[in-house]
Amino acid sequence: MAPSGFREFSELLRGNRDFRYLWYAQVISQVGDWFNQIAVMRLLDRLGASGTEQALSLMLRMLPHLVVAPLAGVWIDRVDRRSVLLWSDILRAALVPAFLLTNDRGDVFGIYALIAAQVALTALFEPAKTALIPSLIRPDQLATANALSAATWSVMLAIGAALAGFVINAAGLEPAFLIDSASFLLSALCVVNIARRAPAARLVSEGRPTRRWSAGFVDLFEGFRYMFGHRAVLSLVLVKAGMGLSGGTLLLLYVFARDVLPPDHRVDLWTGLLFVARAIGTGVGPFVGRLVGGRDDAAMRRVIAWGFFVAALFFTAFAQAGNFWIGFVLLGFGHLGSSVSWVFSTVLLQGKVEDRFRGRVFSAELSLFTVTFSLAMLATGHALDDWGWNPRSVAVVSGASLLVPGVLWVLAHRSRWSNPPRPESTATASKAP
């Protein structure tokens, strides 16, 4: 990021007290999220959970979003969004210590229930935070605020995962869960410092509700219909679904840290560091992509293709890494490639999708990614447990799977690279059936 970018971030945080406390809440709660993920994986391992059961625990960190997120928007627009943030933090702080009550093999499904409940509360926190931002800042600060929020995710992944690894390695699981719980209480204290604002306009017309609780699902299906009627939009939406094919890599991080890469038994430390590699790659990738891709539509399409191929190459190379630090570097480069495709597909979608469909299209995009990512993770668990595959072979298949959407993307968009649409025809082209 250029120095001017850092200056914009600094000016926004120093000059806006409410946004500053909202950002503090995001930083602290996301550290807690990563503490929890590393600690739960270690807890399941201690209870003797299989690879498939580990995969299910990771899937449960995504699937509740499919149920909660479409409905959450309706509720968030009816009440004070600050209250949604506050109660989400308080309930998560109360929920996390329950993980300490699990102590034998039969408690695995109880752990699943706790994960699902915690993720459901997070599915309320995140959209409420995003919806609150425009009411805290000037319109010309929106790009800076959202860029800062996105960068914070990668940084907190690195810090939270690394801290979790060190704490569990040094002191055990119990302190990790207690720190996780305390992080949500600290986040709640930050939210309290945000000035109360009136609720968003109630969803009523002439005294009658214009939206029902099922409206979230209706909007989701409308987004699918819009996408399938616009091929340019659909191909961009499928970029993230294609990236989801490598979802098993997330499960393999813990398996490699435990069984493949490390020279000793400091599993928690190595797991945390592999998540740090993931964070570094996803954080650096968008800036590298911007340097090589610029702002041109055709160039960004080429960079999306390269993102698929770079991710496939380095994830496959990671499968053959001979020691931990070589694996660390290869994993970081793999996530650099995937993040480039992720970010540029988002940029192109924002420019092509009509404003009235953007929320629904991005909800559908996330849903498709969740499905492919979860299925890939489940298949990885079965390959490890039931099909007799060793972790390196599974990692090769997971990485190489990205070649399929990469090749399909090249075949579908090669003509646009050499003959990009003229500016006056771009809008028409984006609406072609």
Residue pairs with C-beta under 8 A, 6 or more apart in sequence:
1 151
1 287
5 147
8 144
9 144
9 147
9 148
12 19
12 137
12 141
12 144
12 145
12 148
13 19
13 20
13 23
13 148
14 20
16 136
16 137
16 141
17 193
18 136
18 194
18 195
19 133
19 136
19 137
19 145
21 190
21 191
21 193
21 194
22 85
22 129
22 132
22 133
22 136
22 190
22 191
22 194
23 148
23 149
23 152
24 187
24 190
25 85
25 89
25 129
25 187
25 188
25 190
25 191
26 129
26 149
26 152
26 156
26 187
27 152
27 156
28 183
28 184
28 186
28 187
28 190
29 89
29 92
29 125
29 183
29 184
29 187
30 152
30 153
30 156
30 157
30 160
31 156
31 159
31 160
31 163
31 183
32 92
32 96
32 160
32 179
32 180
32 181
32 183
32 184
32 187
33 122
33 156
33 160
34 156
34 157
34 159
34 160
34 161
34 164
34 275
35 160
35 163
35 164
35 167
35 176
35 179
35 180
35 183
36 96
36 118
36 177
36 180
37 61
37 161
37 164
38 160
38 161
38 164
38 165
38 168
38 176
38 268
38 271
38 272
38 275
39 99
39 164
39 168
39 173
39 176
39 177
39 180
40 57
40 99
40 111
40 115
41 54
41 57
41 58
41 254
41 271
42 168
42 173
42 267
42 268
42 271
43 99
43 102
43 111
43 173
44 53
44 54
44 57
44 108
44 111
45 54
45 254
45 258
45 267
46 173
47 102
47 103
47 104
47 105
47 107
47 108
47 111
48 105
49 57
49 108
50 381
50 385
51 251
51 255
51 380
51 381
51 384
51 385
52 378
52 381
52 382
52 384
52 385
52 386
53 108
53 381
54 251
54 254
54 381
55 248
55 251
55 377
55 378
55 380
55 381
56 112
56 378
56 381
57 111
57 112
57 115
58 250
58 251
58 377
59 374
59 377
59 378
60 112
60 115
60 116
60 119
61 115
61 119
62 119
62 370
62 373
62 374
63 116
63 370
63 374
64 116
64 119
64 120
64 123
65 119
65 123
65 366
65 370
66 367
66 370
67 120
68 120
68 123
68 124
69 123
69 127
69 216
69 363
69 366
70 216
70 217
70 219
70 220
70 363
71 213
71 216
71 217
72 123
72 124
72 127
72 128
72 216
73 127
73 131
73 216
73 359
74 203
74 211
74 213
74 215
74 216
75 84
75 124
76 84
76 124
76 127
76 128
76 131
76 200
77 131
77 199
77 200
77 201
77 202
77 203
78 199
78 200
78 202
78 203
79 199
80 196
80 197
80 198
80 199
81 128
81 131
81 132
81 135
81 197
81 199
81 200
82 132
82 191
82 194
82 196
82 197
84 124
84 125
84 128
85 125
85 128
85 129
85 132
85 191
85 194
86 188
86 191
86 192
88 121
88 122
88 124
88 125
88 128
89 125
89 184
89 185
89 187
89 188
89 191
90 184
90 185
90 188
91 121
92 118
92 121
92 122
92 181
92 184
93 181
93 182
93 184
93 185
93 188
94 181
95 114
95 117
95 118
95 121
96 118
96 177
96 180
96 181
96 184
97 177
97 178
97 181
98 114
99 111
99 114
99 177
100 173
100 174
100 177
101 107
101 110
102 108
102 110
102 111
129 149
130 149
131 200
132 194
132 197
133 142
133 145
133 146
133 149
134 142
135 197
136 194
137 145
151 283
154 279
154 280
154 282
154 283
155 279
155 283
157 275
157 276
157 278
157 279
157 282
158 275
158 276
158 279
158 280
158 283
161 271
161 272
161 273
161 275
161 276
161 278
161 279
162 272
162 273
162 275
162 276
163 272
164 176
164 268
164 272
165 268
165 269
165 270
165 271
165 272
165 273
165 275
166 268
166 269
166 272
167 175
167 176
167 179
168 176
168 268
168 272
169 266
169 268
169 269
203 209
203 210
203 211
204 210
219 359
219 360
219 363
220 360
220 363
220 364
220 367
222 357
222 360
223 357
223 359
223 360
223 361
223 363
223 364
224 364
226 233
226 353
226 357
226 360
226 361
227 233
227 234
227 237
227 361
227 364
228 234
229 433
230 352
230 430
230 431
230 432
230 433
231 432
231 433
232 352
232 429
232 430
232 431
232 432
233 349
233 352
233 353
233 361
233 430
235 409
235 412
235 413
236 345
236 348
236 349
236 352
237 345
237 349
237 361
237 364
237 365
237 368
238 368
238 405
239 304
239 341
239 342
239 345
239 405
239 409
240 342
240 345
240 365
240 366
240 368
240 369
241 365
241 368
241 369
241 371
241 372
241 405
242 308
242 372
242 402
242 404
242 405
242 406
242 408
242 409
243 308
243 311
243 338
243 341
243 342
243 369
243 373
243 402
243 405
244 368
244 369
244 370
244 371
244 372
244 373
244 374
244 375
244 376
245 372
245 376
245 398
245 401
245 402
245 404
245 405
246 311
246 315
246 338
246 376
246 398
246 399
246 401
246 402
247 372
247 373
247 374
247 375
247 376
247 377
247 380
247 398
248 376
248 377
248 379
248 380
248 381
248 383
248 394
248 395
248 398
249 315
249 334
249 395
249 398
249 399
250 377
251 377
251 380
251 381
252 380
252 391
252 394
252 395
252 398
253 271
253 274
253 275
253 278
253 331
254 271
255 384
255 391
256 274
256 327
256 391
256 395
257 267
257 270
257 271
257 274
258 267
258 271
259 391
260 391
260 392
261 270
261 321
261 323
261 324
261 327
262 270
262 324
263 323
263 324
270 324
273 324
273 328
274 327
274 328
274 331
276 328
277 328
277 329
277 331
277 332
277 335
278 331
278 332
278 335
280 332
280 335
281 331
281 332
281 333
281 334
281 335
281 336
281 337
281 338
281 339
282 335
282 336
282 338
282 339
283 339
284 332
284 336
284 339
285 307
285 335
285 336
285 337
285 338
285 339
285 340
285 342
285 343
286 339
286 340
286 343
288 336
288 340
289 303
289 307
289 339
289 340
289 343
289 344
292 299
292 303
293 299
293 300
293 302
293 303
293 340
293 344
294 300
296 420
297 348
297 416
297 420
297 421
297 426
298 416
298 417
298 420
300 344
300 347
300 348
301 348
301 409
301 413
301 416
301 417
302 417
303 340
303 341
303 344
304 340
304 341
304 344
304 345
304 409
305 406
305 409
305 410
305 413
306 337
306 340
307 337
307 338
307 339
307 340
307 341
307 342
307 344
308 337
308 341
308 402
308 403
308 405
308 406
308 409
309 337
309 402
309 403
309 406
310 333
310 334
310 336
310 337
310 340
311 334
311 335
311 337
311 338
311 341
311 399
311 402
312 337
312 399
312 400
312 401
312 402
312 403
312 406
313 334
313 337
313 399
314 330
314 331
314 333
314 334
314 336
314 337
314 399
315 330
315 331
315 334
315 395
315 398
315 399
315 402
316 395
316 396
316 399
316 400
317 330
317 334
317 399
318 327
318 330
318 331
318 334
318 395
318 399
319 391
319 392
319 393
319 394
319 395
319 396
319 398
319 399
320 392
320 396
321 327
321 330
334 399
338 402
349 361
349 362
349 365
350 358
352 430
353 361
376 398
376 401
380 394
380 398
383 389
383 393
383 394
383 397
384 391
384 394
421 429
